[in-house]
Amino acid sequence: PLFVNLVEFCEVFIHRQTSRSAAMNVAKSGYRVFSANSSVASTELAKKITERLGVELGKSVVYQESNRETRVDVKESVRGQTIFIIQTIPRDVNTAIMELLVMAYALKTSCAKNIIGVIPYFPYSKQCKMRKRGSIVCKLLASMLAKAGLTHIITMDLHQKEIQGFFSFPVDNLRASPFLLQYIQEEIPDYRNAIIVAKSPSAAKRAQSYAERLRLGLAVMHGEAQCSESDMADGRQSPPCVRNATGHTGLELPLMMAKEKPPITVVGDVGGRIAIIVDDIIDDVEDFVAAAEILKERGAYKIYIMATHGLLSADAPRLIEESAIDEVVVTNTVPHEVQKLQCPKIKTVDVSMILAEAIRRIHNGESMAYLFRNITVDD
């Protein structure tokens, strides 16, 4: 009887050890999804993504100390796992960046296998070019993320696609255009009578991509109300110092004519049409309000604005409410529930589906090409 009991005991013990080893292997080869946001409003997108994936949000605590230092505590083991950090960017951009950096470094020092950042709106993306005596802050942020431990990034509609070259690891730049196009087709009555409008010549390629897929016409606005990134006087046009020196006086450069913006014009007929302005970011809305007024004067009877990232800073909700704009449609890459309460014209399109699918495909080692089907280079 003792031998029988011992055999049974060994069988049970081996079975338990095998089950435990299998569970450990599953855990090591699995993945976890964390949110690096300290504010409740910013975690809504992370909750929607995890619901679509059928997983629970990772246990962690992100908060600010009394002296405003960021503190992150990971409450579960991540050793050997692939970790996805979902970080939406609220109005306090710099705090969100520090939360992401500290979270990534905490996971790195906890021996996570891969750390993938899901950053739907990449901050500082407008500062991706050298302007006067400024700096390329976007390149600096890319270096900081790599140093903190990130090995991959999933983002959406970068302000300039060349930003991907700033990173030393893979970047998947997803597109929100399929969701915005679906909204146009399903929610805008008589959209066949619409015309796609580029607010500036620089946005013409994006607008052309929308127009071709919707089989609609294209109009381009040009003039002084467009260029928000204006050349500021910084002393470079000032004459050189006069020095009383003999010999070579230096080169005499030809006189450059000052750049002058023409009056605002619309290239294309918008009379009696629905005008749909498309862009990647809507932040300060003064340019959009001015464009809407011009389009109204030219005969457009409804004006929609479609953008991926609705930052809607400062008095944007009030200006939109008082303007000729009929509706502003943005995705939920950036939390803007407060702005929606202030202005009922603001509508939201959910993009958690494509972000969840990107996470699933990356974890399973599947191709991402399906997510870019029918996407043009200029989109």
Salt bridges, closest charged atoms under 4 A:
GLU65 OE2 - ARG71 NH1 3.10
ASP73 OD1 - ARG71 NE 3.76
GLU76 OE1 - ARG32 NE 2.92
ASP92 OD2 - ARG68 NH2 3.93
ASP172 OD2 - HIS152 NE2 2.77
GLU229 OE1 - ARG131 NH2 2.64
ASP231 OD2 - LYS259 NZ 3.19
ASP234 OD2 - ARG133 NH1 3.21
ASP234 OD2 - ARG236 NE 3.26
ASP280 OD2 - HIS159 ND1 2.78
ASP315 OD2 - ARG318 NH2 3.46
GLU322 OE1 - ARG318 NH1 3.36
ASP350 OD2 - ARG52 NH2 3.50
GLU357 OE2 - ARG360 NH2 2.74
GLU357 OE2 - ARG361 NE 2.83
GLU366 OE2 - ARG360 NH1 3.07
GLU366 OE1 - ARG361 NH1 3.76
ASP379 OD2 - ARG213 NH2 2.49
